[in-house]
Each structure stands twice: as C-alpha cells, then as structure tokens.
Amino acid sequence: MKFRISREDLLKPLQMVSSVVEKRQTLPILSNVFVQAEKGKLTLVGTDLEVELMAVTSLQDAEDGDITLPARKFVDICRTLPEEADITISVNDAKATVRSGRSRFTLATLPASEYPAAENVTGAFEFSVEQKDLKKLLEQTQFCMANQDVRYYLNGLLFEVDSKTLRTVATDGHRLALCETTSTANSSEKKQVIIPRKGVVELSRLLSDSDGSCDIKFNNNQIKFSLDGVTLTSKLIDGRFPDYDRVIPSEAPQTIIADRETLRQALVRASILSNEKYRGIRLQLENNRIRAFVNNPEQEEAEEEIEVQYQGDEFEIGFNVSYLLDALNAVKQDQVELSMIDANSSCRIKGVGDDSSQYVVMPMRL
C-alpha cells in the first residue's frame, strides 16, 4: 500500500474521523483510524463502537491497500507539517512510513482486518433534510440533554419524524427543549428514535449552514447521516422517551412579553450572586414588571427590576437561573414570551411569533 496526497486534502477528513476515537480504549485497535486506498479513493474511518465516522476523499497516485494507524499521532504529524506540503504514506512489514519533504515518521500499525466495521443499516426508513435545518434542530435543543443520568434514555436526543414534521426534543428531567421543521419524509406514521449524546455532538460538528442536503436512514438499532463525502453512523438508545406533550403547558393564562436581551442581561447580573450549587432565582410578577431576587449562603443579595408587558395575577416563583438563561440564549427573536399557569407550574419560553422552538423550565422551591 502506498499513496500520495496533499496535507490539506488529508488533514480535514482525518481530524473529522479521529474526533470519535477515545484516548483511553480497552481494545488497542480502537485507538487507531482505518485507512484504505482503493480505486482512486482514500477512505478514513474512526469508531468507538457506539459512533462511527467515515470520510472519503480522492487520490491521484496510489497503490491499493488498507491498514490502521494510531489516530492521535497521525493527526499530530499531519497538523504540524507545513501548509501545502505533500505527504507520502507507504506500508511495509507492519510499519507505516509517513514522508513529507525532509521529514520522515515510522508508525506502528495494526491489521485492517481486525478493525470493527459498523453494521449496514438494513430495513431502514430513509429521507433527506437540508443541512441548515438539521443544524438548527440540534443547536436549539441539544443543550437540554442529560449527562450520565441513570435514566439512560435522557442521555440523548429524541429524533421524531412524520409526513409533515421533523422534530427534535431533549430533556434532563428539569427542563425541556423542542424544535421542529417541515418534513418531506414519506411516512404515514410517527417514527421516533433516541440518538446518544456523542452522536449528536459529532453530527453538530459536521453540519454547515448550507442548503446542501443530508441523507438520513435509520432502523431500530442504528441511524446513518450522509453529507459532503462524510458518513456518520450511530447506535441508538433503546428506551422509551418521556411523553413531551404532557410537559408543555397548553393553557397558560399568565403571559409575559419581554425584550429578550434586556431580560437576559438582568438575569446574568443577578446570577453572579446566586448559590453556586442550586443557582436559584426568585421572580416576583407584578403589573408590567418582573423583580428578580437572588441570595447565597454568604448573605449576599442581588435585585433586578425589568419592565415587561404583563397584566396577570401577582405571584412569586422560583427557577434555576442557568436554565432560564440557556433558553433565552437559544431564542433568536428580539421579543420573548414566558407563559405560566401559577406559582407551582412550569414556565414555557418561546420567541414572539415563532412556534418552531419551545422551552420548558420546571419551577424550584426556594
């Protein structure tokens, strides 16, 4: 096996696939990337057995063959070579030699035959979506995913599709985010899968704001995304996602309209003196204003007063201020709408005039 390629053509796909490779692996071969030269194409693959990333780029001068190389070392070598350098890689006697100009590196290899390949996504449901729409769905919801929760089905993102709508939902049990866009999928029934956190994070890195399409196929066990010469395959979480419709308040008579940035900045200032562990904030709702109160175990206090549009009942309610700020940061509109039923109910947050994204934050007892 031998091939020659420019640094720029190799480095970008190599960095993509090596991002899924874990530093500490029980199986040595999982620290490597799979490299194959065949029919004028270079295929690179990285996996941790949960998520697999494959990138394909073209080759001009190559002898066919395959091998696996240590991911981190291979990336570091390519990254530190001069820009526009040409790289030649050859394999002999279980050693790979990387040459560029006057530089030469010899790397240990492991046979490609031992590299674990992702199963084909058979019997899959298939459809396409624009990259920018999929990127928005992930950005607007993924921050609400749980992290290492014992309720394993919360450590991921619900991916739901029917004939009209593609929807993503994430929750950690204390807050929820939902975003949706129109779907061209030919599905007569609602289909749901849960993508694990790592799969969501890696997919977010690949997506751009372009009109280019992303082809998606999934069955009960795996989901595959194909875009711009890159394919991401992820195992799915086997579990039942909570019924999110029951969490979102449908009737919420207490409605506040506020300038998003004014409210966000006031909460940021107040949060400076919040309890570092519980991050609690008390909101007093009064006629056309909100008063925010924060205190901490050091007996320090902060108070903010914000002018808003509000004509409902006067009451006080507590929240985790970080959750409120995350939701406000996700809203893109200048005006934000906060809806509640009473002092014990959750708060629904969305941009005024935008029903595609909604956020729900549960109250805190303070």
N, C-alpha and C positions, 0 to 999 in steps of 0.2 A: 504493500500500500504506500502510495506517495502522491502528494498533491501540493499545488502552489496557489496561494490566494493573497489578496491584499489585506493589510491589517484591518482596514475599515469594514471590509466585507465579512471578515471573520468575527471581529470583536463584538458587534452589536448582537447577533444571534447567540453567540457564546455566552454573553452576560445574561441574556434572557433565560436561557435554559439552565444555567448554573444557579440562578436565583432560587430554584426549588430544592437544590441539593443542601441537605443539612450538614453542618460541620461535624457533628458527632453522630456516627452511624454504627449500628451493631454489625451490619454487613459492609465489609470494606468496599465492595463494588458500588454501593450507593453513594460513596464519596466521589465517584467518577462520572464523567459525561461520556455518552456513547457517540462515537464519531464514525461516519460511514461515507465513503466516496463511491458513487455508483452512477454511471451513465451521465456524466457531466453535472451531477448534483452532489452537494455536501449536505448531509443530514446530521444534525446535532440533537441529542436527547438528554434531558435530565429528569430524575424522578426521586421521590422519597416513598414510593409505593402508595401514597394517597393521591398525589398530584403529579402528572407527567406533562412536561413541556417539550415540544418538538419544533425545531426551526429548520427550514430548508433554504439553501442559497445555491447559486450556480457556480460551477467551476470551469476553468478553461483548460487547465493542464493537470490531468490526474490519472493515476493507476488505481483501479478499483480495489476496495478492501474495507475492513472495519476493525475497530479497536475501541477500548475505553481508556480515557486519560484522567488523571487527578484534576478535578474541576477547579479548585481554588488556585492551584499552582499554574494551571494552563491559562486561566483568566488573567492572573497577575503578570505572567510573562507577556501575553499579548497586549495588555493595557500599558505596560511600561516601555514597550518598543516605540521607536519614533513614529510620528504620523506619516501616513502614506508609505510605510515600509511594506515590502513583500515578505511573506512568510512561507517557508517550505517545510512540510512535515512528512517524515518518512518513518516507516516501522520495520524493524529487523530484530529477530530474536527476543521478542517480548520487551523491547525498549523502543521508545519513540524519540526521534531526534527532531527538534524544532530549530530551524536556522533562519536568520534574518540578518543580512549584511555580515558583520564580523561577529555576531552573537550566535552562540550555539548552546542548546539546552538538551539534556537527555533525561527523559521522564520514564518512570516505571509504568507499566501498563497491566491491565487485566483483560482476559479474552472477552470479545463482544458476545460470544455465545452464552456467557453467564449473566448478561445484563437482563434484568426483568423488564419485559415489554408489557404495556397496558393492553388489556383485552380489547377486541373490537367491540364497538357499541352496537350490538345486534338488536334487531327488532325495535329500532329506535323511532321516536317521533322527531320529525325534522322541520325546521323553519328558519327564516333569516330575519335579522333586525339590523338597523343602521348602527354603526359603532357609537356615534354620539348619543343616540337614545339609550343604548345599553350602559354607556359610561355614566349618564345622568342617573339611571336607575340605581346603580351601585353606589355612586357618590352620595346620593340623597338618603340612603338607608343603612349602609354597612357599619356606620359608627355605633349603631344600636345593638350590634351582635354581642352576645355574651362571650366571655373569655374563660375557658376552663370551668364552666358551670357543670355541676353534677347532672343537670338536666341537659344531656348531650345534644338534644335536638335544638337547643337555643344557641349552641356554638356555631351557628351558620346562618345562611340567608335563605328564606323561602322564595322560590322561583315558581311563579304561577302563570299559566297561560291558558287562554281560551280563544274563541274565534274573533273576539273584539279587543281583548286587553292583555298586555304583558305587564305583570306586577311583581315587585319585589317587596318583601316585608322582613323586618328584623326586630327582635325584642330581647331584652335581658331580664324580663320579669318586672322591671321598674319603669320602663319606658318602651315606646314602640315607634317605629318609622315605617311609613308606607309610601311607595311611589309607583306610578303606573303610566303607561304609554299605550298608544293604539297598536294592535297586533294584526299581522296579516296571516297568522297561523291558521291552517285549515283544521280546526279542532271543534268538534261538536260538543265536547265535554271539557270541564275544567281539569287541567293536569297540574299537579304540584310535586316539586322535588325540593330537597334541602341541600344546598351547596355548602361544604365546610369552609370555615374561616380562611384557611390557607388558599383554597381555590379561588375565593372571592378576591383576596388581596392580590394574587398573581394575575388574575384576569384584569383587575383595575389598572395594573401597570402596563398591560398590553394595549388597552383601548385608547383610541385617539378621538379628537373632536371632528373627525372627517365624516363625509357622507358614505364612506365605504361600508360594505355590509359585513356582518359576522354571521357565519352559518352555525346553527346550533342543532345538536341532536342529543337526545337523552332517552334512557330507558329507566328501569327501576334501580339500577346499580351505579350507572356512570352518566356523566354529561361531558360533551365534547364541544369546544368552541374553536372555529377555524377562521383565521383572518390574516391577511397580508403575509402569507407564507409561514405562519406560526399556528400550531395546533396545541391547545391546552385540553387535557383530559383529566377529569377529577372524579374520584369516587363520591358517592352521595351518602348523606347521613340517613340511616334507617330509623325513622321515628315519626311521630305524629306532631306536627306543628300546632301550637295553640290556635283556637278559633279567633283570629284577629278582629273579626266583625263585632264580636261581643265586647271588645275592649274600647273601640272607638265610640265616643258618645254621639248618638244620632240626634238627640234633642238636648240642646244646651242653651238654656234661656239667658244665662249671664254671658254676654259677649262684649269683649273689649277690642277696640281698634286702636293700634298704636303705631308710631313711627318706629320701624324695626331697629334702625341704628341708634336712635335715642334710648330706646328701652335696653338694647344690648349693652351700650356703654355704661348705663346706670347700674346694670346687674354686674358688669365686670368690676366696676369700682367697689360696689358693696361686697362682692365675693372676696375681696382682699382680706377682710377681717372675719370671714366665715370659719367655722370649725373645720380644720383640715381633714378630719375623718368623715364627718357626716355632711358637710357642705350645705347646711340648712339655711333657708331664707324665708322670712315671713312676709307675705304680701297682704296689705290692707286695701281692699277695694272700696273706693268712695266715689261720689259723683264726679265724673270726668277726671279722676286721678287715681294713681296707684302709689302707695307708700310702701317702700321696701325696707325691712329691718333685718340686721344681721348682728349676731354677737358670738363670742367664743369663750373658751374656758379661762382666758386671761382677763375677763371682764371688759374686753374692748367691744365697741359698738360702731356700727355704720348705719346711716339712714339716707335713703334717696327718695325723692318725690318726682313722679313722672306724670305729665299731663297726657291724658288719653281720652278717647271717646267711650264713655260708659255711663249708662243710665239705670243700671240694675240695682239689686239689693246690696247693702253694705255688709261685708263679711271679711273674715281673715282666713288665709290658707297658707300652708307651708309646702315648700318644694326643695328638692336638691337643685341648687343654683347651677351646677355644672350641666345638668340635664336640660334645663331651660336654655342655657347658652348654646349648647350643641344644636338644639332645634332652631334657635334664632340664626345661628351661623349657616344652617342648611337652607333656610328660606331665602329665595332670590328676590322677592318683591320688596318694594320700599315700605309698604304698609303690611302689618302683620295682624292677624285675628286670633285672639285667645278666647276659647269658649269653655264654660264650666256650668255644672248644674248647681252645686252648692259647695260648702267648705270641706266636704268629705269626698268629693268626686275628682276624677282625673281631669286634666286640662288638655284640650285639643288645640294644637297650634298649626296654622297654615298661612300662606301668603294671601292677601286680599285679592280675589279674582282668580286664584289658582287652586283648583281642586285636584290636581295631579299628584301633589305631595301633601301628606298629613303626618303630624307628630303628636303622640300622646305621652304625657308625663303624669305618673301617679303622685298623689299628694304625700307629704310627710307629716308625722305628728311631732310638733316642736314644743 
